[in-house]
Amino acid sequence: LRSDPDDPELLLTIPFTTNVTILAVAIICPEDSEFTTYPDSVRVFTNRENMDFQTAQEAPPVQSWDLLQDYRAQTVAEYTCKPGKFVGVHTLTMHFPSSYGADETNISFIGFKGTASGVVREAPKNLVYESQPTPEDAGKAPDELRGGMNMGM
């Protein structure tokens, strides 16, 4: 992910297919000799549709982080989320206002640690139980099968 040349500001909107709880965010940038294309901070917004650069600059974020310029001393640059602030998230917007001095910002990976909270398991529907299945019964509707298996109905 790279910002426009001569403008290090980035705005990234991430829609999730189900509600999630986010516990931490990991950001990895490609190596450059001076680390100047790394973003220097990120402002994060939850469940805000249609954000633009002006709104991202003016609105208060749910959380913001000052990012590490050289994170190679760690395995990955992981930033912990405030407890309770990232629950039921269906859209996450990340605003990277500037880099560490370069005219552009480069990001190679953004990852999230958390859980999906909106997955609902449904009970099976339209099941047919047979004590002795026969090839002729394959594909028949339950009402058609009931005649051969009178179980007190």
C-alpha positions in Angstrom: 0.0 0.0 0.0 1.6 3.3 -1.1 0.3 6.9 -0.8 0.3 9.2 -3.8 3.7 10.7 -4.6 4.2 14.1 -2.9 1.5 13.3 -0.3 2.3 10.9 2.5 -1.4 10.9 3.8 -3.3 7.6 3.5 -6.9 6.7 4.4 -7.8 3.0 4.5 -11.3 1.6 5.1 -11.6 -2.1 5.9 -15.1 -3.6 5.9 -15.5 -6.9 7.8 -18.1 -9.6 6.7 -19.2 -10.0 10.3 -18.9 -8.0 13.5 -15.4 -8.5 15.1 -13.7 -7.7 18.3 -10.2 -6.3 17.7 -7.5 -6.8 20.4 -4.4 -5.6 18.5 -3.3 -4.2 15.2 0.0 -5.2 13.5 1.6 -2.9 10.9 4.6 -3.9 8.8 6.4 -1.6 6.4 8.8 -2.5 3.6 12.4 -1.8 4.5 14.0 1.4 3.2 17.5 2.6 4.0 16.4 5.5 6.2 12.9 4.3 7.3 11.5 7.6 6.1 8.5 6.2 4.2 7.2 4.5 7.4 4.0 6.1 8.7 4.7 8.0 11.9 1.2 7.6 13.4 -2.3 6.2 12.8 -5.7 7.3 13.8 -8.4 4.6 14.0 -12.2 5.0 13.6 -14.8 2.3 14.0 -18.1 1.8 12.2 -17.9 5.1 10.3 -19.1 4.9 6.7 -17.9 7.2 3.9 -15.0 8.9 5.7 -12.9 11.2 3.7 -9.6 12.9 4.4 -11.1 16.0 5.9 -13.4 14.0 8.3 -10.5 11.8 9.3 -8.4 14.9 10.2 -11.1 16.6 12.2 -13.0 13.8 13.9 -11.8 12.4 17.2 -10.4 8.8 16.7 -11.4 5.8 18.8 -7.7 5.4 19.3 -4.4 6.6 17.9 -0.8 5.3 18.1 2.5 6.9 17.5 4.2 4.2 15.3 7.7 2.9 15.7 10.2 4.2 13.1 12.4 1.1 13.2 10.5 -1.9 14.5 13.2 -4.4 13.4 14.2 -4.9 17.0 10.9 -6.6 17.5 9.4 -9.5 15.6 6.4 -7.4 14.5 5.1 -4.0 15.4 1.9 -4.8 17.3 -0.2 -2.1 18.9 -2.7 -3.1 21.6 -6.3 -1.8 21.4 -8.0 -0.1 24.3 -10.3 -2.7 26.1 -13.9 -2.4 25.1 -13.3 0.2 22.3 -13.1 -2.3 19.4 -16.1 -4.5 20.1 -18.8 -5.1 17.4 -16.7 -3.5 14.7 -18.0 -4.0 11.1 -15.9 -1.2 9.5 -12.5 0.0 10.5 -11.0 3.2 9.0 -7.3 3.8 9.5 -5.9 7.3 8.8 -2.1 7.6 8.4 -1.6 11.4 8.3 2.2 11.5 7.6 5.4 9.6 7.3 8.8 9.9 9.0 9.9 12.7 6.6 9.4 11.2 3.1 7.0 12.5 0.5 5.1 9.2 0.5 4.1 6.4 2.9 4.6 2.7 2.3 2.9 -0.1 4.2 3.3 -3.8 3.3 1.1 -5.5 5.8 -1.7 -4.7 8.3 -3.0 -7.5 10.4 -5.6 -7.8 13.2 -5.7 -10.0 16.3 -9.2 -10.6 17.6 -12.4 -12.7 17.3 -15.4 -12.7 15.0 -18.5 -12.1 17.1 -21.3 -12.3 14.6 -21.0 -15.9 13.4 -24.3 -17.6 14.0 -24.6 -21.4 13.7 -28.0 -22.5 12.4 -29.7 -25.8 13.0 -30.0 -28.1 10.0 -33.3 -27.8 8.1 -35.4 -30.3 6.1 -33.7 -33.5 7.3 -35.1 -36.9 6.3 -34.3 -39.8 8.6 -34.7 -43.3 7.1 -34.4 -46.6 9.0 -33.8 -48.5 5.7 -32.9 -46.2 2.9 -33.7 -47.2 -0.6 -32.4 -45.9 -3.9 -35.9 -45.0 -5.0 -36.3 -42.5 -2.2 -33.4 -40.3 -3.3 -34.6 -36.8 -4.1 -38.2 -37.3 -2.9 -39.9 -34.8 -0.7 -40.6 -35.7 2.9 -44.4 -36.0 2.3 -43.8 -38.6 -0.4 -41.6 -40.6 1.9 -44.1 -40.6 4.8 -46.3 -43.2 3.1 -43.7 -45.9 3.3 -42.7 -45.2 6.9 -45.8 -44.9 9.0 -44.5 -44.1 12.4 -47.7 -43.4 14.1 -48.4 -40.2 12.2 
